[in-house]
Amino acid sequence: MLAALLGFVGVLVGAILTHLFAISNEWRNRRMEAMVASVTASIRLLGAHEGIYNLFLGGGAPPLTDDRAIRALTERSEAFTEWRMARARLDILVPDDENLRQAIDRFNAAFVTADGWVSLYLKEGENFHFGEVAEADHERWTEMRAARHDIITRCRIRSRQDARWRERLRLTFTNR
């Protein structure tokens, strides 16, 4: 009778631990997906900004009705929407990582600052003179790239922390 009871308790404990590991793994996977989405969105947003910059390589400002301008501005809008969704997901799934939040905020601030001249282009159209903002844009672009690297670094650290906790827990129960 005692052996059956101990066997039942062992199976019950095993089932509970398996369930807890499954839940932990699911949440870790969700956090990982949110972090990957934020990095991907930041890269896409940086690429969209570069796409608008490329419009001005020929010298003058193309008309807002130009196909290249429409595509670049559409990509910018879609990339920014993706960025906002990725940030929101990250805020929900990884709310406790202040360093990651700071990296995200740094990228967002750099983008908002870099996006200022795009708004001027939208207002002025063909009368916009990119030469007046080119040097400042390069500095802002460099800041966006550095902030993107911060996000990647913080996501790597968080991923290792998640894996380390899980590995310690696994070793606790399997090395006895």
C-alpha positions as CSV (number, residue, x, y, z in Angstrom):
1,M,0.0,0.0,0.0
2,L,2.8,2.4,0.9
3,A,4.7,1.6,-2.3
4,A,1.6,2.3,-4.4
5,L,1.0,5.6,-2.6
6,L,4.7,6.6,-3.1
7,G,4.4,5.6,-6.7
8,F,1.3,7.7,-7.1
9,V,2.9,10.7,-5.4
10,G,5.9,10.3,-7.7
11,V,3.8,10.2,-10.8
12,L,1.8,13.2,-9.5
13,V,5.0,15.2,-8.8
14,G,6.4,14.2,-12.2
15,A,3.2,15.3,-14.0
16,I,3.2,18.7,-12.1
17,L,6.9,19.3,-13.0
18,T,6.4,18.3,-16.6
19,H,3.4,20.8,-16.8
20,L,5.5,23.6,-15.1
21,F,8.4,22.9,-17.5
22,A,6.0,23.0,-20.5
23,I,4.5,26.3,-19.3
24,S,8.0,27.8,-18.7
25,N,9.1,26.7,-22.1
26,E,6.1,28.2,-23.8
27,W,6.6,31.5,-22.1
28,R,10.3,31.5,-22.9
29,N,9.4,30.8,-26.6
30,R,6.9,33.7,-26.6
31,R,9.6,36.0,-25.1
32,M,12.1,34.9,-27.7
33,E,9.6,35.5,-30.5
34,A,8.9,38.9,-29.2
35,M,12.6,39.8,-28.9
36,V,13.2,38.5,-32.5
37,A,10.2,40.5,-33.7
38,S,11.6,43.7,-32.1
39,V,15.0,43.2,-33.7
40,T,13.5,42.4,-37.1
41,A,11.2,45.4,-36.9
42,S,14.1,47.7,-36.0
43,I,16.1,46.4,-38.9
44,R,13.2,46.9,-41.2
45,L,12.6,50.4,-39.9
46,L,16.3,51.2,-40.4
47,G,16.1,49.9,-44.0
48,A,13.0,51.9,-44.7
49,H,14.8,55.0,-43.5
50,E,17.7,54.2,-45.8
51,G,15.2,53.7,-48.6
52,I,14.0,57.3,-48.2
53,Y,17.6,58.5,-48.0
54,N,18.3,56.8,-51.3
55,L,15.7,59.0,-53.0
56,F,18.0,61.9,-52.6
57,L,21.2,60.4,-54.0
58,G,20.5,61.9,-57.4
59,G,20.6,65.4,-56.1
60,G,17.1,66.9,-56.0
61,A,14.0,65.9,-54.2
62,P,11.7,63.6,-56.2
63,P,8.1,64.6,-56.4
64,L,5.9,63.0,-53.8
65,T,3.9,61.4,-56.6
66,D,7.0,59.6,-58.0
67,D,6.7,55.8,-57.8
68,R,10.0,55.5,-55.9
69,A,8.9,58.0,-53.4
70,I,5.5,56.4,-52.9
71,R,7.2,53.0,-52.4
72,A,9.7,54.3,-50.0
73,L,7.1,56.2,-47.9
74,T,4.8,53.2,-47.9
75,E,7.6,51.0,-46.7
76,R,8.4,53.5,-44.0
77,S,4.8,53.6,-42.8
78,E,4.5,49.8,-42.8
79,A,7.8,49.4,-41.1
80,F,6.8,51.9,-38.4
81,T,3.6,50.0,-37.8
82,E,5.5,46.7,-37.4
83,W,7.9,48.4,-35.0
84,R,5.0,49.7,-32.8
85,M,3.5,46.2,-32.7
86,A,6.8,44.6,-31.9
87,R,7.4,47.1,-29.1
88,A,3.9,46.5,-27.6
89,R,4.5,42.7,-27.7
90,L,7.8,43.1,-26.0
91,D,6.3,45.4,-23.3
92,I,3.7,42.7,-22.6
93,L,6.0,39.6,-22.6
94,V,9.2,41.0,-21.2
95,P,8.1,43.8,-18.9
96,D,10.7,43.3,-16.2
97,D,13.9,43.9,-18.3
98,E,14.7,47.5,-17.8
99,N,17.9,47.4,-19.8
100,L,16.0,46.0,-22.8
101,R,13.4,48.7,-22.4
102,Q,16.1,51.4,-22.4
103,A,17.6,49.9,-25.6
104,I,14.2,50.0,-27.2
105,D,13.5,53.5,-26.0
106,R,17.0,54.6,-27.3
107,F,16.2,53.2,-30.8
108,N,12.7,54.8,-30.8
109,A,14.1,58.2,-29.8
110,A,16.8,57.9,-32.5
111,F,14.2,57.1,-35.1
112,V,11.9,59.9,-34.1
113,T,14.8,62.3,-34.3
114,A,15.9,60.9,-37.7
115,D,12.4,61.0,-39.0
116,G,12.1,64.8,-38.6
117,W,13.5,65.6,-42.0
118,V,11.1,63.1,-43.7
119,S,8.2,65.1,-42.3
120,L,9.8,68.2,-43.9
121,Y,10.1,66.4,-47.2
122,L,6.4,65.5,-47.0
123,K,5.5,69.1,-46.4
124,E,7.9,70.7,-49.0
125,G,7.9,68.0,-51.7
126,E,10.2,68.9,-54.6
127,N,11.3,72.1,-52.8
128,F,12.9,70.1,-50.0
129,H,16.7,70.4,-49.9
130,F,18.3,67.3,-48.4
131,G,21.7,68.9,-48.4
132,E,20.7,71.0,-45.4
133,V,20.0,67.9,-43.3
134,A,22.4,65.3,-44.8
135,E,25.1,65.6,-42.1
136,A,22.6,65.5,-39.2
137,D,20.8,62.5,-40.9
138,H,24.1,60.6,-41.0
139,E,24.6,61.1,-37.3
140,R,21.0,60.1,-36.5
141,W,21.4,57.0,-38.8
142,T,24.6,56.1,-36.9
143,E,22.7,56.4,-33.6
144,M,19.8,54.2,-34.9
145,R,22.3,51.5,-35.9
146,A,24.1,51.7,-32.5
147,A,20.7,51.5,-30.7
148,R,19.7,48.5,-32.9
149,H,22.9,46.8,-31.7
150,D,22.0,47.6,-28.1
151,I,18.6,45.9,-28.7
152,I,20.3,42.8,-30.1
153,T,22.8,42.6,-27.2
154,R,20.1,43.0,-24.6
155,C,18.0,40.3,-26.3
156,R,21.0,38.0,-26.3
157,I,21.5,38.6,-22.6
158,R,17.9,38.0,-21.8
159,S,17.8,34.9,-23.9
160,R,20.8,33.5,-22.0
161,Q,19.2,34.4,-18.6
162,D,16.0,32.6,-19.6
163,A,18.0,29.5,-20.7
164,R,20.2,29.6,-17.6
165,W,17.3,29.6,-15.2
166,R,15.7,26.7,-17.1
167,E,18.9,24.7,-17.2
168,R,19.5,25.2,-13.5
169,L,16.0,24.0,-12.8
170,R,16.5,21.0,-15.1
171,L,19.8,20.1,-13.4
172,T,18.3,20.4,-10.0
173,F,15.8,17.6,-10.7
174,T,17.9,15.4,-12.9
175,N,21.2,15.2,-11.0
176,R,19.8,13.6,-7.9
